C-alpha cells in the first residue's frame, strides 16, 4: 500500500488569541514543535483545527501562512470538507491554487445524504483538483457512516487516494483495505486504535495526540513494521491512559492544554468550546507526567 504523506499525520490545532483572532506567532511555534517531534505531514482546518468556527477568509489566510512557513519541509493537507458540496468544491479549488499538497474532505454532516449523495459529493470535490484527495469518515460527528462499499467505490476515482477512517469499526476498515488497490492508503483516525489498525493493514494515523506523542507513535509504527510486535504492544499499552485522558472533553480543548504542559503555547479555544475545568486539567496533567 502506497504511503504518499507519511505515517504520522497531525491534525493541527489552530491557536487563537484571547480576542478570538488567529495567533500566527503561536502557529509558528506549533509547527516548529510538530516538525521536530515526529510529524510527517500537517492536516490543517480539520476538527482539531476548529474548522467549524473559521470563516472562509480565515481558512485561506491560514493556508497561505502555513504553506509559506513550512516551505515544503512536509506535505500540507487542507481540510476543505463541509456539508455544502458547492462550498467544498470552492474551497478545494482555492486550496489547490494556493499550493497545498492534498485535500481532506469529511463526509457531509447534519443533512445525512444517501450513499449516492455521498459518492456524488466526493466525486465533485475530486473533479475540482488534480491533487490527492483524502476522504474522512467520522460517523460520531457527521451522523452517518460511510460504509465499506461506498469507500471502495470512491477509491476507484483516480485522485481519491486515501481515507482517514474514524468509525472505530475494525471489520469495516479491514474490508476496505482488502478490496481497494495497493495505491489507496487507509489511515487510522482514532489514536487509541493505532496498533489494531496497523495489524489489519492501515498505513499510519491522522492523529490528535501526535501533538504530544509523535515520536512515540513513530516508534510504535516502526516497531510493528519491523516485527517487534511485543515492543509495539507495550508502547501502545503505556500510551492508552493518556489517549483516554485526551478525550475527556471536546476535541482540541484537551490537546491544547497538553501542549501547554509541554511548554508550547497553544492559545485559546473559540466558543462554543470552553476551557477545561480544574478537574479535567488535573486528569490530563497526571497522565502527561507519565508520558514515556
Secondary structure, DSSP 8 states (H G I E B T S, - for coil): ---SS-SEEEE----B-TTS-B-HHHHHHHHHHHHHTT-SEEEESSTTTTGGG--HHHHHHHHHHHHHHHTTSSEEEEE---S-HHHHHHHHHHHHHHT-SEEEEE---SS---HHHHHHHHHHHHHT-SSEEEEEE-HHHHSS---HHHHHHHTTSTTEEEEEE-S--HHHHHHHHHTS-TT-EEEE--GGGHHHHHHTT--EEEESTHHHHHHHHHHHHHHHHTT-HHHHHHHHHHHHHHHHHTTSSSTTHHHHHHHHHTT----B--TTS----HHHHHHHHHHHHT--
